[in-house]
Amino acid sequence: MPDIFVNAASGVDSTTRGNTAARPLRTITYAIDQGIIRYSERATVNIRIADGTYNQAGGETLPLILSPSFALIGAGIGRTIIELDRSFGDSDICINGGRELASFTLQGDPKEPGACRIAIGIYIVGAPAYLHDIHVTLNPAAASDEDAFSIGVWFYGDALTAENIIGDHCSSSCIAGRNGTASIRSCEFTNSFSGITIEGDISGNISYCNFRSGLAWGMKVIVPSTVQIHDNIFDGPGWGMEVVWRGVRRRSESPLIRTEVPMIRNNIFGGSAIKVTADCIVESNEFILQHTGAISAWIGLASRSDYPWALMSPVFRNNTFRRLDTTFPWEPMVKITGQSTPVFEENNFTADDWRSWGVIAEIKHDALPDFGGGASSSRGGNRFEAGWIRFRGDSESVAREFFFAEQFLGACTTNTGKRPLLHRKLLY
């Protein structure tokens, strides 16, 4: 497997150089060209980049277009810096393609007048790629409220493996993809609109990632994706995750036997909430509410008339919803709204202090959850230990029957008053 060496400080772009670290080339652009000339476009070639900054001003031609068999290996995050200067206005992509990209900082400058509106750091289409130990970020000389890229990493239609990616200052998403297979692991995201956006026919796993504060959305998953999302941490206030409807579920399916839906399990939502407007399975997660105005989950559409055909039946199983605040909450833990028929089994709703007891679940519009014994065959087993359920009547409400078999309930209210149901199992 041949290596080509690049060093911005000591290199010279020449056909007689680049085969050793002692006689490097100067630019990555020239190294890619020489890799094709010397070994062919299909050869497995490693381009090894020394410490330094590599950009258009230093002689690079962007995008850097790599053959699917080529690798770009830097000297480490913060040492090798590949930069997209958006004042040039001639490219919206920094790196296109490659078999392996690793060990560098990908740095974007703020958009200048005349530059492309959309900038993508790494663009992977039509071939498998392995990305690891990369920091996608903003030029530190820029104002901290600027954006480095629209999308840090974009992939389409094949297998992406991404590990130890740090993403920030992306106006759309740090990592985004459509179709194919994704394995995204041990990454960290902050100060962007979204950490990860997944849509289309995508399978695979997203695991052990940290979605920190400064994100409008930690992750967006657009069904029919079947990605498995597990063992992640969603920190800070705001929306940790959104699972969005795009398509119609086959109505003959039982929500408890579906497998071709996103699986969200063993995650920690540390003050972040999940918004669900599509079929999915939400299992064995911990939702922690840290202030009175927070919610843990919003299931359903804001209005019955948003999409009349978009009935959804997500399954919530064996999750813990816990309040930490010691003041009376003015928002429910879970909102269940328009055109949703969610299934709840063996969830625990609790609080660390009796002073934070309040509304656990609020049911509005035409929502018809099955907490046990309903049409979706929920086996129940939910524990409501820190408050009560509230039924909200409004102009969009319809007559319906609720099922709460085999529950442990604290208290239950409607919009007309409270009926205490303390420490008893109930069969409705």
Secondary structure, DSSP 8 states (H G I E B T S, - for coil): --EEEE-TTT----TT--SBTTB-BS-HHHHHHHHHHHH-TTS-EEEEE-SEEE-GGGT--SSEEE-TTEEEE-S-TTTEEEEE-TTS-S-SEEEEE-SEEEEEEEEE----TTS-S--EEEEEESS-EEEEEEEEEE-TTS-TTS-SEEEEEEEEEEEEEEEEEEEE-EEEEEEEEEEEEEEEES-EEESEEEEEEEEEEEEEEEES-EE-TTEEEEEEEETT---EEES-EEESSSEEEEEE--S---TTS-TTT--SS-EEES-EEEB-EEEE-S--EEES-EEEE-STT--SEEESBSSTTS-TT--B--EEES-EEEE--SS--SS-SEEE-BTB--EEES-EEEESSGGG-EEEEEE-TT---BSSSSTT------EE-SEEEEE---TT------B--SEEEEEEEETTEEEEEEEEEE--
